Amino acid sequence: MKTILEAKNVTKTFGTKGNVYTALQEISLEIKEGEFVGIMGPSGAGKSTLLNIFSTIDTPTSGDITIDGQNIVTMNEETLSDFRRKKLGFIFQDYNLLDTLTVKENILLPLALSKTAPAEIEERVNQIAELFGIAQIVDKYPYQISGGQKQRAAASRAMIASPSLILADEPTGALDSKSAASLLESLSKLNVSQASTILMVTHDAYAASYCKRVIFINDGRLFKELHQRYSTRKQFFQQILEVLSLFGGGHHDVV
């Protein structure tokens, strides 16, 4: 199976000599095509730093990161910008939709930027809006729809250009339980039907239970890994809670 993301000995430090904080220490991991992987850990563990590095927002102090066969650490800003647009899809907790555009216009933005033919854009928007259950609201503006619908629109935008890797940062963080379940079901379906590769940072064990694999980090290091393989989602949820309990406190404390 093709490797989509490979991180080798990724270290990230902040500060200057004499006052250095190590956020990540020698992180090495692989994500294969079609995997749905969660990243969890306590507050300050390094989850967000790791996601920022994978999403090219930040750079590691040392180590290498290859995404879809290309080393993002050695790229210049212009190449990186092009790579980000073509290869990565992003789902943010606060949606990042443009209020002046309709839901449909927000979704098709990545395709418009890549100069995709209008007929193909139309077909792909209709297809993904249907998949995420928002076909009936594509002509509305973000301020006219619910939080759950906004997040499904944002997920549609992230996935419409079939990126090599989708990076989701606490995608259910601002949603009620029903909206969160709806989004996670859609992501899970897409992961299976289109072999989409998804990496999701979450503090929520319920959200993580939709993943096929969960990587736990603590104090900037890899701590443990769980695979769903032979478990039901309910069993996997319990396994995740058991690992989270090792950090001290309940899963609601683990952010």
C-alpha positions as CSV (number, residue, x, y, z in Angstrom):
1,M,0.0,0.0,0.0
2,K,1.2,3.5,-0.9
3,T,2.7,5.6,1.9
4,I,1.0,9.1,1.8
5,L,2.8,10.6,4.8
6,E,6.1,9.7,6.4
7,A,7.7,11.6,9.2
8,K,11.2,10.7,10.3
9,N,12.7,11.9,13.6
10,V,10.7,15.1,13.6
11,T,11.7,17.5,16.4
12,K,10.4,21.0,17.1
13,T,11.8,23.4,19.6
14,F,10.9,26.9,20.5
15,G,12.9,29.6,22.2
16,T,16.5,30.6,22.2
17,K,19.7,29.1,23.8
18,G,19.2,28.8,27.5
19,N,15.5,28.9,27.3
20,V,14.4,26.2,24.9
21,Y,11.1,24.4,24.9
22,T,10.9,21.0,23.1
23,A,7.4,20.6,21.7
24,L,8.1,17.5,19.6
25,Q,10.9,15.0,20.1
26,E,12.0,12.5,17.4
27,I,8.5,11.7,16.1
28,S,8.5,9.1,13.4
29,L,5.3,7.7,11.9
30,E,3.7,6.6,8.6
31,I,0.2,6.9,7.2
32,K,-0.8,4.7,4.3
33,E,-3.2,5.6,1.5
34,G,-6.8,5.2,2.6
35,E,-6.1,5.3,6.3
36,F,-8.3,7.3,8.8
37,V,-5.9,8.2,11.6
38,G,-6.6,10.1,14.8
39,I,-4.0,11.9,16.9
40,M,-4.8,12.3,20.6
41,G,-3.0,13.4,23.8
42,P,-3.2,15.7,26.8
43,S,-3.1,19.5,26.6
44,G,0.5,20.6,25.6
45,A,1.4,17.1,24.3
46,G,2.3,18.6,20.8
47,K,-0.8,17.6,18.8
48,S,-1.4,21.0,17.3
49,T,2.4,21.6,16.6
50,L,2.5,18.3,14.8
51,L,-0.6,19.1,12.7
52,N,0.8,22.6,11.9
53,I,4.1,21.0,10.6
54,F,2.2,18.4,8.5
55,S,0.0,21.1,7.1
56,T,3.1,23.2,6.1
57,I,2.0,26.1,8.4
58,D,5.1,25.5,10.5
59,T,8.5,23.8,9.9
60,P,10.3,21.2,12.0
61,T,13.6,22.1,13.8
62,S,15.0,18.8,12.5
63,G,13.7,15.7,10.7
64,D,12.1,15.0,7.4
65,I,8.5,14.8,6.3
66,T,7.4,13.3,3.0
67,I,3.9,13.7,1.7
68,D,2.9,11.8,-1.4
69,G,6.5,11.2,-2.2
70,Q,7.7,14.8,-1.8
71,N,9.8,16.2,1.0
72,I,8.0,19.3,2.3
73,V,10.9,20.3,4.5
74,T,13.2,21.2,1.6
75,M,10.6,23.1,-0.4
76,N,10.7,26.9,-0.9
77,E,7.6,29.0,-0.1
78,E,6.4,29.2,-3.7
79,T,6.6,25.4,-4.3
80,L,5.1,24.8,-0.9
81,S,2.1,27.1,-1.7
82,D,1.5,25.1,-4.9
83,F,1.9,21.8,-3.1
84,R,-0.5,22.8,-0.3
85,R,-3.2,23.8,-2.8
86,K,-2.9,20.6,-4.9
87,K,-2.1,17.9,-2.4
88,L,-3.7,19.0,1.0
89,G,-7.3,19.5,2.2
90,F,-8.1,21.2,5.5
91,I,-11.0,21.0,7.9
92,F,-10.9,23.5,10.7
93,Q,-12.8,23.7,14.0
94,D,-14.1,27.2,13.1
95,Y,-15.1,26.2,9.5
96,N,-13.1,29.0,7.7
97,L,-16.0,29.5,5.2
98,L,-16.1,32.9,3.3
99,D,-19.4,34.7,4.3
100,T,-19.6,36.5,1.0
101,L,-19.8,33.3,-1.0
102,T,-22.6,30.8,-1.1
103,V,-22.1,27.2,0.2
104,K,-21.6,26.0,-3.4
105,E,-19.1,28.8,-4.1
106,N,-17.2,27.9,-1.0
107,I,-17.0,24.2,-1.9
108,L,-15.9,24.8,-5.5
109,L,-13.1,27.3,-4.5
110,P,-10.2,24.7,-4.7
111,L,-11.4,23.6,-8.2
112,A,-11.8,27.2,-9.4
113,L,-8.3,28.0,-8.3
114,S,-6.9,25.0,-10.2
115,K,-8.9,26.1,-13.4
116,T,-11.0,23.0,-13.6
117,A,-13.6,23.0,-16.4
118,P,-17.0,24.4,-15.3
119,A,-19.0,21.2,-16.3
120,E,-16.6,19.1,-14.1
121,I,-16.9,21.6,-11.2
122,E,-20.7,21.4,-11.3
123,E,-20.7,17.6,-11.4
124,R,-18.2,17.3,-8.5
125,V,-19.9,19.9,-6.3
126,N,-23.3,18.1,-6.8
127,Q,-21.6,14.7,-6.0
128,I,-19.9,15.7,-2.8
129,A,-22.8,17.9,-1.5
130,E,-25.0,14.8,-1.9
131,L,-22.5,12.7,0.0
132,F,-22.4,15.1,2.9
133,G,-26.1,15.6,2.9
134,I,-26.1,19.3,2.1
135,A,-27.4,19.3,-1.5
136,Q,-30.5,21.3,-0.4
137,I,-28.5,24.2,1.1
138,V,-25.8,24.9,-1.5
139,D,-27.4,28.2,-2.6
140,K,-27.5,29.6,0.9
141,Y,-24.8,31.7,2.6
142,P,-22.8,30.5,5.7
143,Y,-24.8,32.8,8.0
144,Q,-28.0,31.1,6.9
145,I,-27.1,27.6,7.9
146,S,-26.3,25.6,11.1
147,G,-22.9,24.8,12.6
148,G,-23.2,21.2,11.5
149,Q,-24.1,22.2,8.0
150,K,-21.1,24.7,7.9
151,Q,-18.7,21.9,9.0
152,R,-20.1,19.6,6.3
153,A,-19.6,22.3,3.7
154,A,-16.1,22.9,5.0
155,A,-15.4,19.1,4.7
156,S,-16.8,19.1,1.2
157,R,-14.5,21.9,0.2
158,A,-11.5,20.1,1.7
159,M,-12.3,16.9,-0.2
160,I,-13.6,18.2,-3.6
161,A,-10.2,18.3,-5.3
162,S,-9.4,14.8,-4.1
163,P,-6.2,15.8,-2.2
164,S,-3.6,13.2,-1.2
165,L,-4.1,14.0,2.5
166,I,-6.9,15.6,4.4
167,L,-5.9,17.3,7.7
168,A,-8.7,17.8,10.2
169,D,-8.2,20.0,13.3
170,E,-10.8,19.3,16.0
171,P,-13.5,19.1,13.3
172,T,-16.3,18.3,15.8
173,G,-15.1,20.7,18.5
174,A,-17.8,23.3,17.9
175,L,-20.6,20.9,17.1
176,D,-23.5,19.3,19.1
177,S,-23.4,15.5,19.3
178,K,-25.9,14.9,16.5
179,S,-24.1,17.2,14.1
180,A,-20.7,15.7,15.1
181,A,-22.0,12.1,14.4
182,S,-23.4,13.2,11.0
183,L,-20.0,14.7,10.0
184,L,-18.1,11.7,11.3
185,E,-20.3,9.3,9.4
186,S,-19.8,11.2,6.2
187,L,-16.0,11.3,6.7
188,S,-16.0,7.6,7.4
189,K,-18.1,6.8,4.3
190,L,-15.8,8.9,2.1
191,N,-12.8,7.2,3.6
192,V,-14.1,3.8,2.7
193,S,-15.7,4.6,-0.7
194,Q,-13.0,6.8,-2.1
195,A,-10.0,5.6,-0.1
196,S,-9.5,9.2,1.2
197,T,-6.5,9.5,3.6
198,I,-7.5,11.5,6.7
199,L,-5.5,12.6,9.7
200,M,-7.6,14.1,12.5
201,V,-6.5,15.8,15.7
202,T,-9.2,15.4,18.3
203,H,-9.6,15.5,22.1
204,D,-12.9,13.6,21.8
205,A,-12.8,9.8,22.2
206,Y,-16.2,9.5,20.4
207,A,-14.8,11.2,17.3
208,A,-11.6,9.2,17.5
209,S,-13.6,5.9,17.6
210,Y,-14.5,6.5,13.9
211,C,-10.8,6.3,13.0
212,K,-9.1,3.0,12.0
213,R,-6.0,3.9,14.0
214,V,-5.3,6.3,16.9
215,I,-1.8,7.6,17.7
216,F,-1.4,9.0,21.2
217,I,1.4,11.5,22.0
218,N,2.5,12.8,25.3
219,D,5.3,15.3,26.2
220,G,6.1,15.6,22.5
221,R,6.8,11.9,22.1
222,L,4.9,9.0,20.7
223,F,3.1,7.3,23.6
224,K,0.9,4.5,22.3
225,E,-1.0,3.4,19.2
226,L,-4.4,1.6,18.9
227,H,-5.8,-0.2,15.8
228,Q,-9.5,-0.9,15.3
229,R,-8.9,-4.0,13.3
230,Y,-11.0,-6.6,15.2
231,S,-13.1,-4.2,17.4
232,T,-16.5,-2.8,17.0
233,R,-16.6,1.0,17.2
234,K,-18.1,0.7,20.7
235,Q,-15.2,-1.5,21.8
236,F,-12.7,0.8,20.2
237,F,-14.2,3.7,22.0
238,Q,-13.7,1.9,25.3
239,Q,-10.1,1.1,24.4
240,I,-9.4,4.8,23.6
241,L,-10.9,5.8,27.0
242,E,-8.6,3.4,28.7
243,V,-5.5,4.9,27.1
244,L,-6.7,8.4,27.9
245,S,-7.2,7.5,31.5
246,L,-3.4,6.8,31.7
247,F,-2.8,10.6,31.3
248,G,-4.8,11.3,34.5
249,G,-8.3,12.6,34.6
250,G,-11.3,11.7,32.4
251,H,-11.4,12.1,28.6
252,H,-13.0,15.5,28.9
253,D,-9.8,16.7,30.5
254,V,-7.7,15.6,27.6
255,V,-7.5,18.4,25.1
